[in-house]
Amino acid sequence: MKLKLLNLLKWPLVILLFTISCKTEEINETTIYNIDPNLTKYVDKFFEEAISRGITITKENLIVKPATTTAGFTDICGKCTQNTKFPKLQRTVEINTASSICWKNISENDKEALVFHELGHCLLNRIAHKNDTFADGSPKSIMVANNTDLYGPCIYTFDENPTLCNKTNRRKYYVDELFDEKTAAPIWAK
C-alpha cells in the first residue's frame, strides 16, 4: 500500500520538476539589445512615437542590423526573426541596406517606414501584412507587404507640379495606424 502511495506521489513531483526546468530554460536564454549605428535614429524614433502615444515598449532583446548576406535576401527589404520557442525573448530585424531599391536610393521617410514596418512585426506583434487599400489606391497600413513610398517626398520629379507626389502629410496617419489598428481613415484617402 505504501509503495502505491509513493508511486502516486512521484508523478506530481516529476511534473513539477519538468515545469521548473522549462521555466529555467526560458529565463536563461541569452538576449541582446544591439542597434546598428546607421539604423539607430530610426529605432529611436520608433520608441519616441510609442512613448508619445502612451505605449511602453521595453528596450531589450532586440537586434537591428543590416542584412548580413544578400543570398536569399535580394527581393526582401527587411525581415523580423524571432525565437519561435520564446518569441518575446530575442528579436532580430535585418534591413537590406546594400540594395539600391530598398535603401540606397530611397528617402529618409521611406527608410523610416521600412524600419517601423519591421519593428511593427517584431515589437507590436503585427505579424501579418495588411494589403487592403483605400478608394484612392493608397495602402490602409504601414504593414502593407510593399511599403515603399508611403509618406515620402518625391525622389524624381517628372511632373511640372512636384507637390502632386509629395506624401509627407500622410506620415501621421501611417504611424498612428501602426500603433493603433483602429485609427480612422484619413481625409486624404477619401
N, C-alpha and C positions, 0 to 999 in steps of 0.2 A: 504494500500500500504506500509506504514512504517513497519507494522508488518511483512509482507512478506519479506521485505528487511532485517530486523533484523534476521529473521529465516535463510535466506540465508547466512548471515554473521556469524551466530552462528556455522555452520559446519566446516568452515576452522579453527575457533578458537578451537573447540573440537579436531580436527585432530592434530593441533599444540600442544595442551596440552598433548595428548596421546603420541605423538612422543617424547616430552620432558621427560615425565615420563618414557618411555622406556630407553632413554639415561641415565637418572639418575640411573636406576636400574643397568645398565652395569657398570657405574662408581663407584657405592657404594658397589659392591661385594667385600668382604674381600679376599685379596690374601696374600699368604705367600711365602717366599723363605726360605727353610729349607732343608739342605742336611745332612743325617746321617753321622757322623764322619767316619764310616767304609767304606763309599762309596764316600767320598769327593774327594779322589785322582783321581778317575775315571771321576767324573763330571768335576773337574778342568782341567783334560787332554782334555776332550771333548771341553771345551771352548778354551783352548790353540790351539787345532787343528783348530777350526773355525777361530780364530784370525790369525793364520799363513797362512790361505787361503783367508784372506781379508773379512771374513764373520763376521758380528757383530750380536751377539745374546745377548739380554739383560738378565742379571741375576736377574730375578724377576718372581714371580708367578710360582714357581717350588718347588715341594717337591719330594725328592728322599729318599726312606726309605726301610728297609727290609719289606717283606710281614708281615702284622700284624697277619694273620691267615693262617694256611695251609689248611683249609677247602676250597675245590674247587680250590685249588692252587697247587695241587700235580703234575699235568702234565705240569704246566706252570712255566718257569724260571723267567719271568718278564712280566710286563704289564704297559701300559701307560693309565691313565684315565684322561679325560678332561671334563670340563663343556660343556655339549652338547649345551647349550643355547649360551654361550660365550666361545668358545674353546681356545681363546688366553689368557683368564684370569688365571684360576688355572689349573695347570697340575701336575699330581702325577705319579711318577714312583715307582713301587714296585718291588723289587728283592727278589727272593726266596732264601735267604741266609741260610735257615735251611736245604736245600736239598744237599745231597752228590753229586748228578748228576749235579745239576745246579750251585753249588757254592763251597761247601767244598772241593771237590776233583778235581777242575779244575785249570789250570794255571792262573797266573796273566793276561796274554794276553787274555785268554778266558773270564775272568771276565770283562776286559775292553771291549771286543767285545760285551758282553751281555748288559752292561750299555750303550755303544754307540748305540747299536741297539734300545734300548728303548727310549733313548734321540732322536734318529732319528725320531721315531714315534711322540714324544711329541713336539720337538722343530724345526724339519726340515720339518714337515708335510709329512713325508714318511709314510703315513697311511697303505698302502697295503704292504704285503710281496712280495718279488721278488724271486721266486723259480727256475728261469731258471739257467742252468749250462753251463760251458764251455765244450769243447770237452773232456777234461781230467776228467770231472765229478765235478770239483770244482764249488761252487756257484759263480754267477756273482756279488753278492751283499752281504754286511753285513746284509741287510734287508731280508735275507732268513729266513723262518719260524723256522728252527732248526739251529741256528748259532753257535753251539759249535765246537770247534777245527778249526776255520777259519785260525788263524795265530799264533797258539801257538806252543811251543816246545812239545816234547813227554813227557807224564807223565810216561807211562810204556813202556819200550823198550824190545820187544821180538825178535827184529831183530838184526843181527850181526852188521848192519850198522845203528846206530840210527839217522844219518843225513837224512835218507830217509823220516822220518815222521816229521822232523822239518820244520814248515811252517812260521817261524818268518819273513822271507823275503817277505811274502805276505801282511804284515800289511799295508805298504804304499798304495798299490793298494786299499785295502778294505776301508781304511779311506778316501782316495781321492774320491772313488766312493760314499761313504756315503754323502759327502758334494757336489758332482757333479755327477749326474747320467750319464752324457755323457763322463765319463772317459774312455779312450781307454783300450782295453783288454791288460792285462799284458803279457810279454814274457813267463812266466812260465805256462800260460794257453793254449799255442798253441801246 
